[in-house]
């Protein structure tokens, strides 16, 4: 990009800060009107609750703010790239998105959208699209290069369906073709694709893999979204209500960069809220199977014991493995056992030795949950590089 083009892109930052969601809402409406086939790729639940529009607005703003040095966005580009790879996003999709994004800028800004400004944004977008699609191609190449790997969608059969709590059910998924499945990094997720008759669309959703890698099957553990009548919970509820052993679903290969960092034998601390424990269960099982000797602290919070999935598994692990220490928090409880607490997860209630200063920390749950405990750990002097977290939902290019 020329210096003038970069200045033109930066000149739109104030407008993007104030009207970014208006722009992205117009963009999605335009794109789905002209290219309705893309509705099968996008989470239409996140369209209804505006999370996708907000995430894209943040991404466009962040890119404009860092147009002089987009390299600062590379860690987030990697995270988004994994999400795109799990959805089988291809270069031709970027071309469609770019066409509608530039047209939306012109239509929303009106006379302020000069030809020079639109040309600058077109160059900026193509630069980003080339970066993203190139990175995603590397991810696709990695997926097909491992035993049992693939790209795109692959049919899997549900062999077993296990109720883990009043809200969470596990699905054991085996490839229909009888072949092996690619091992994955503990903490990664797969996309599952189902047809939703309520909205007459195929819809993909990401679910964390909730067991250690085993080369034979994948397990996902899904929370029922009680009372949900929109696409944000329809996939989860359809799995609960309609998908049974013997049924076939489409899966993408494992993706994601929120993964276990076990090198160096450091202590490991897992902090989760609700269904956020699912990727951490995979990490914990892997550590136990590899007979890791460093201290492991498990901290989990949920509403009550009835919705607490995997409690018996965690009890068995902590009884059998001396270096695993567990702590449970319940919003309500009739009685509390040892290392159980009443109320939301509060790290300052834990024994001092539970939060090792040189440990690797993993936080997974809703956004406010992550921010609270991330801030607490930073205030305790834990290095930022030792704190890893994942929030379920749409991703943006924000570097904050």
N, C-alpha and C positions, 0 to 999 in steps of 0.2 A: 504494500500500500504506500502511496505517496504521503509525505507529511501533510499536505492539504487534505487528503482524504481522511487521515487520522483525526485531524482537527474537526472536520465536519461530523464524523461519528461522535467525537467527544462533545460536540455542541448539542447533541440530543440528550445528554445525560439528565439535565433538569426536567425535560419533558418526560423521559422514561421514569424518573423518580415519582412524578406526580400522576402520570397517566399510563403507566406501563401495563396495568391489568386491563384497562380499557382497550389498549392496542392488542394485547394477546387474546382477549375475548373476541374482538372483531376478527382476528386472524383465524382462530379455531372455527368460528361460525362460517367464515369464508371457505376455508379448506374443506370442511365436512360437507358443505353445500356442493362444491365443485368436484370433490374427490371422496364421496361417501364410503368407498371401499376402505379408506384408512380408519374408519371407526372400528374395524376389526383389530387394529393394532393398538389403539389407545384405550386406556382405562376410562370408560365413560362415567364411572362413579366419580372419579376425580375431576371430570368435566362438570358434573352437577354440583359438586361442593366447592368448585372454583380452585381447588388445590393445584391442578395442572396449569391453569392460567396464571396463577400467582408464581408458581415455580418457573415458568417460562419468562415471565416479566423480570424476575430476579436474575435469570440467566442472561437475558439480553442486556440488562443494566450492567451486570458485572463485566460482560464482555466489552461494552462501550467504555467503562471506567478503566479497563486494563488493556485497551487496544494498543498502547505503546509497548507493552510487554505481556502478551498473552501467556507466556510460560508460567506465570504465577498461578494460572488456572489448571495446569496439567494434572495435579492430584485429583481435582474434581472431575476433569475430563475423563480420567481413568474410571472413576466411579460410575459416571454416566455411560461410558463406553460399555462397561459390563452389563448395565441395565439394558442398553440397546441391543447388545449381543444376545441377551436372553430373550429378546422379542423378535430377533431376526430382522433388525433394521438394516436396509441395504442402501447403497449410494443413490439409487433412483428415488428413494423416499426423501433424501436430502434435497434433491432437485425440486420435488413437489413442494416441500416445506418452504424452500427459499423463494420460489415463485410467489407463493401466497403471502409470505412475510413481507417482501418488498412491496407487493401490491397493497397490503394492509397499511404499511407506513405511509404510502402515498394517499390512501383514502382517509386515514385518520388525521394526518397532519394537514391535508389540504394544500393551500398555497405555500405553506412553509416547506413542503417537500419539493425542493427544487430538483431539477435533473441531476445537478452535481451531488446533492445529498443522497439521492436514491442510488446513483452510481457508486458512491463511497460505501453505502451500506451493502450493496450487492457484492462489492469486492471483499468487504469485511466478512460477510456471511459465507462466501465461497471459500475464503481462507479457513474459517472455522470448520466448515463442512469437510474440507479436504483433510484437516487435522483429525476430526472425529472419525470419518469413514476409514482413514488409513489405520488409526489405532484399532478400530473395531475389526478390520480385516486381520490384523495380527492376532486378535482374540479368537476369531473363527479358525485361523490356521492352527492355533494351539489346541483348540477343542478337537479337531479331527486328527491330530497327530498322536494322541494318546490312545492306548488300548480301550476299546469300548466307547470311544468318543464319536461325536457327530455334530453337525450344524443343522440349523433349521428345527423342524418338529419331528418327533419320533413317537410312535404309539407305545404306551405302557398299559398293562393290565393291573387292576387293583386285585391283589391276592388276599389282603387282610385289612380289616377295618376295626380299630381298637379304640374304645372310649377311654380316654385318659382322665377326664374329669367331667363335671356337669356341662362344661363349655367346649372342651378341646377333645378332638378325635384325631387319631393317627391313621394314615393311609400308607400301606406298604405297596410299592409300585415296582413291577417287574417288566422288562422289555418284551413286547409281543413277539419279536423275532427270535427270542431265545438266546440272544447274544449277551455278552457281558455289558456292564455299565462302567463308564469312566469313573475312576476315583475322583474325589474332590477335596478341596481344602476345607477343613472344618470351619463352619461359619458361612459357607456359600449357600446360594439359593437356586432353585429352578423356577422356570415359568411353566404354568399349566394352562392349557387352553380348553375351554368348554363352550358349547353353544348355549346361549341364554334365550329361551323362547319368549320370555317376557319382553325383551327388547329386540328380538330377531337378529341377534348379532353373536358372532364368536367373540369371546373376551379372554384375554390373557391376564393372569395374576401371578405374582411372585410369592413363593413360600420357601422359607428357610428349610434346609435339610436338617432333620432333628436326630440323626443317628451318626455314628462314626462311619467312615467309608468302609465298604465291604466287598465291592466289585460285583455284587449280585442284585441289589435292589436299592431304591431310594425310599426314605421315609419322610413324609411331611406331617406336621401336626397342626391342625387347623382349628381356629376359634370360631364358634358360631356367633354371628352378629345378630343378637336377639332383636326382633322388631324391625330389621332392616328391609325396606321395600325398594331400594334403589341399587344400581349396579355395584356400589362400593362394597356391599355385603352379599350380593347375590351369588357370586362364585363360591364363597365360603359356605353359605347356607345350602347351595345346591349340592355341594360335596357331602354335607351332613345328611340332607334329606333324600337325595336321589341316587347318588353314586354308591354302588355296592360292590362287593367282591365279584369279579368276573367282568365288570365294566371296563371300557378302554378309554383312556384320556391321552391327549397329546402333551409331550414334555419337551422343553428345550434342555440343552446340556447345562451343567452347573456353571454359575457365574458369581461374581462378587469379589470385592477386595477387603471385606470385613472378615478377617480370617485369624486363626490361631497363630500366635507368635511364640512358639515354644523353644526357639533356639536359645542356647546359653543357660538353660536350666533355671531361669528366674521364677520366683513365685508368681502364681496366677490368681487374679481376683475377678470373679464374675458377678455382675450386678444387673438384675433384670426386674422388669415389671410386667405382670400378666403374661401374654403369649410371647413377649420379647425374650423369654428364656429359650425358645426353640433353637436358635443357632448356637447358643451357649451350651446346650445339652450335647450337641455334636462335638464341641470342643472338649468338654469334660470327659465324655466317653473315650475320645481319642487319647487324652492324657492318661486315663486309667489303663487303657489297653497297652499303651507304650511303657507303662510302669514308671511314669515320671515321679521323681522323688521330692521335688521342691514343694513347699506348702501351697495348697489350693484352698481358696476361700470362696464359698458359694453364698450369694446374698440374693434373695428373691422375695418379692412382694406381690400380693394379690388380695382380692376382696375377702375371701374366706377359704376354709379348708376344702369345701365342696368344689370350688373352681380351681383348686391347686393341682395342676397336672404334674405327673412324674414325682410326686412326693415320696411314694414308696421306693422308687428307683434311687432317689437321692439318699434316702435313709439307708438302703442296702449298700450303696457305694461308700458312704461315710463310715458305716460299720466295718466294712471289709478293707478299706484303704485308710491307713493311719494318717496320711498327710492331707486328707480332705476334711474341711470344717464347713458346716452349713449353718445358715441363719435365715429364718423365715419371718416375714412380717405380714400380718393380717389386719385388714380394716376392721373386722369383727371376728370374735372367737369366743366359744363357750369356755374353753380352757386352753392353756398354753403349756407346751412341753419345754424342755431345755432348749435354749437358743431359738426360742420363738418370742415374738414381740407383738404388741398390739399397736396398730397405727400404720401409717405409710412408712416406706423404707427410709430409715434415718441412719446414716453411716456413723454418726457420732455416738450411737448407742452400742456399737460393736466394741469388743475388747480391743485395746490398743494394738495388740500383736496381729489382729486380723487384717489390718491394712498395711501391708509391708511397703516401706518407702521405695524399694527398688523393684516392685512387682510390675507385671503387665496387667493393666486394667481393661475390662471389656464391659461396656454399658449398652444395654439394648432395651428399648421401651418407647413410650410416647415422648414427643419433643420436650415438654416441660420436665419430665423425669430425667432425661439425659442432661439437660442444662443444669438442673439442680445438683446432680451428683458430679458432673464434670467440674462445675464451679467449686464444689466442696473439695475435690481432690486437688485442684490447682491451688486453692487456699492452703492446703496442707503441705504444699511444696512438691507434689508429684509432678514429674516432668511431663510436659504436654505430649512428647513423643511416646510416652508409655501408656497413654490413655486412648483407647480405641472405642468407637461407638457407631451404632447404626440405628437410624430411625426409619420405620416403615413408611413408605409414601413416595411421592414424586421428588425428583432431585433437581437442583438448580446449580448454576455455576458459581454461586456465592462462595467466597473464600473466607467468610467470617465464621 
